[in-house]
């Protein structure tokens, strides 16, 4: 009996109301939906503003607490007592001081080591910087790896040091040892190619005083004296092979001990040498 009642009532609910008292209203679902979405967006925006303001206030309070902590800890033993430098040879102490800009009043915990590292590596002579903290005593240790000068690039009447990566070091430099002088617009960026070739014969490499790059393609190397030395003209292609051939002939015939001005290696199967006249040494 009860089951039948429930079934009956379900059947009645499935059918729309057909009575005379039913009032039909126009369908407003699209407009109502847009209105609801608009109200929800306003509520979401207000919530975001409240959260942002709240977060800013929290962040400000956190910053105040952190600054108070740094100030308190600095007063009770966490200041900077000493800064130790290692590896400094060419970099001036004043340049380093200007970059780090630290004093005993600074808290050793507050120092941003990555930022300080990047700042030091902006100095012209610094290739790499490593920084460490040592607490009690409060010491900041800075280890510098400076750039190695492999040549002096002559541009006009000025000379610029060139590092092992072929980059020009924009700093004054007075060499304390004999150093290779290079000439040519692209000479710094191509110097390592030449050094790789001549390094196969260390005794010959030591005698080279200057190198001139022509049109960015091939080198002349000058032995013994920049003004009055012997010029060896290297070919654009197969440079390594030509240099090896020159080294062998020099060992047999002592070319660099003769009164020559030019040794030309640009031709295949022969070396042309010049004094006042031209004589050929053919293999």
Secondary structure, 3 states (H helix, E strand, C coil): CHHHHHHHHHHHHHCCCCCCCCCCCCCCHHHHHHHHHHHHHHHHHHHHHHHHHHHHHHHHHHHHHHHHHHHHHHHCCCECCEEEEECCCCCCHHHHHHHHCCCCCCECCCCCHHHHHHHHCCCCCEEEEEEEEECCCCEEEEEEEECCEEEEEEECCEEEEEECCCCECCCCCCCCCCCCEEECCCHHHHHHHHHHHHCCCHHHHHHEEEEEEECCCEEEEEECCCCCCEEEECCCCCHHHHHHHHHHHHHHHCHHHCCCCEEECCCCCEEEEECCCEEEEEC
